[in-house]
Structures are given as structure tokens and as C-alpha cells.
């Protein structure tokens, strides 16, 4: 009788442990998908905002500026079902840190922007986010037309 009770308890605890392992594995899988979507979003947004001709960079941009229906909408990763990507914040570099208020939009050297992208797994509401910085491609171009990788670009003469 004692052996039956011990085996029953072992089976119950084993089943509970196995259920926990399976649930944990699913959560890790969802997190891996979210991480992959975040990497894709960062690459896509960076390319659209600063790394291509006709870049979407906007001085003093907001999440709405870069969001769907905004003046400079950025297309984010939509390849995975149940995962929704969005730009949730834009902060501006003030010379020492990123802050929420934009400086002078007419400045000849607009502030770099720190953009926050968020991915939500809609069935559970699990959220992951990351930040990345962009600069105005018209002020800091990658290379001049016809330039090479060893070209020096001076946007403003030193004083």
C-alpha cells in the first residue's frame, strides 16, 4: 500500500514538473520569435530612416511620425502571425544623454534619435523591446556620390 502511494505521488509530481517544462519551453520559443522580430525591425527601421536614398528621417520625430499613417511611416516586420511591432518612443540626444524633448529642429546638425521598438505576442500580451540610434543621413551621409571607403567627409570646417 505504501509503495502505491509513493508511486502515485511520484507520478503526480513528475507530471507537474513535465507540464512546467513544456510551458517554459513554449515561453522561451515565443521570446526567441520576439527577439528575431526585434532584430528584423531594427534593421528595417534603420535602413528606412537613415541608410537609403530618400530616407525617412524627420527632425523632432515622434512615434506617430514613424508609425502607420504618419508623415514618414516606417514599415516594420509583419512576417510572423500573432506578433505586432510598433515604434513606442523617440528620444533626442542633448549632448550628454537622451531626453524626451527635442531641441532646435532648425539646427544645422539635428539631434541623433534613440528609437524604441516593441514587439507584442498578442495571444499572451508578452512584450519585448529594444532601442537603437539613428542620425540624419543628410547631415551625416555614408559616402558622397562617387566616393570610396577611404574618403574623408567634412561637413563643417573646423574653427
C-alpha positions, 0 to 999 in steps of 0.5 A, a space after each residue: 500500500 505504501 509503495 502505491 502511494 509513493 508511486 502515485 505521488 511520484 507520478 503526480 509530481 513528475 507530471 507537474 514538473 513535465 507540464 512546467 517544462 513544456 510551458 517554459 519551453 513554449 515561453 522561451 520559443 515565443 521570446 526567441 520569435 520576439 527577439 528575431 522580430 526585434 532584430 528584423 525591425 531594427 534593421 528595417 527601421 534603420 535602413 528606412 530612416 537613415 541608410 537609403 536614398 530618400 530616407 525617412 528621417 524627420 527632425 523632432 520625430 515622434 512615434 506617430 511620425 514613424 508609425 502607420 499613417 504618419 508623415 514618414 511611416 516606417 514599415 516594420 516586420 509583419 512576417 510572423 502571425 500573432 506578433 505586432 511591432 510598433 515604434 513606442 518612443 523617440 528620444 533626442 540626444 542633448 549632448 550628454 544623454 537622451 531626453 524626451 524633448 527635442 531641441 532646435 529642429 532648425 539646427 544645422 546638425 539635428 539631434 541623433 534619435 534613440 528609437 524604441 521598438 516593441 514587439 507584442 505576442 498578442 495571444 499572451 500580451 508578452 512584450 519585448 523591446 529594444 532601442 537603437 540610434 539613428 542620425 540624419 543621413 543628410 547631415 551625416 551621409 555614408 559616402 558622397 556620390 562617387 566616393 570610396 571607403 577611404 574618403 574623408 567627409 567634412 561637413 563643417 570646417 573646423 574653427 
